[in-house]
């Protein structure tokens, strides 16, 4: 049974005063330590979450090719004693939701399930089997697809939609998605709090901007010439950012916006270009908006995305 990395996991070494131990993954030792039993406990317990968390990661899924890829966000760790005997083994999932009721096997949790007809559907499954996908067309017919397995344990699945005509919706990964017109340029591609990949289509107006940090130096010049320069601008640091706006959201959809604002792995997906660039979210607050607490107003969000790359001009 997989375990959420946020939830304390203690390994018991039994009723001993102290013990040497190692932690391994994929047959390689990643940690060795020595533990001493607390005097107020009957067993020697070691919490291993902090060590293991550093070995959970994610790969950027494709937005141009149909298929699945292994996402290293679920890893099995083996704890051994000084004699090399296995004391415990656990599969951690990169789930930082702190949600006691959420099943750890359910990774994707899209905000509203809206997809542009020109983008790729991206989602995660905790499975080593092939992933079934059902296409729903505007004429009421359906078509079943099967995305070949990569072996798991977590697969991130990509299904580009631009070549599929008359598509009305998709059912995949236990979720239903609705197709909207291909008139929106941006979506956010991000890892949610449960450790799965999702996308959020930006259905409102978006704007890009560059901020500049200018570096200047004084230099000697001859003021007999009107064109002489006394201040030289030798480099500009460029901070590229986008102001993005969601479409209208229901109260339930707005309650899931923390997946985006709190994510540490976010990409800005330029749908027409078919590329995703790394960004950080510039907003430091996620308001849990409702129709009622916004004064009987429909709910939407403005998101600031900052390019997570260094740009300079010399």
Secondary structure, DSSP 4 states (H G I P E B T S, - for coil): --EETTS--EEE--S-SEEEEEEEETTEEEEEEEEE--TT-SS-EEE-HHHHHTT----PPPSSS-EEEE-TTEEEEEEEETTS-EEEEEEEE------TTS-TT-----SS-EEETTSEEEEEEE-SSPEEEEEEETTS-EEEEEEPP---SEEEEEEE-TTSTTEEEEEETTEEEEEE-S---EEEEEE-TTS-EEEEE--S--EEEEEEEEEEEE----TTSTT--SEEEEEEEEEEEEEEE---B-HHHHTTTHHHHT-S-EEEEETTTTEEEEEEE---------TTTTTS--B--EEEEEESS-EEE-
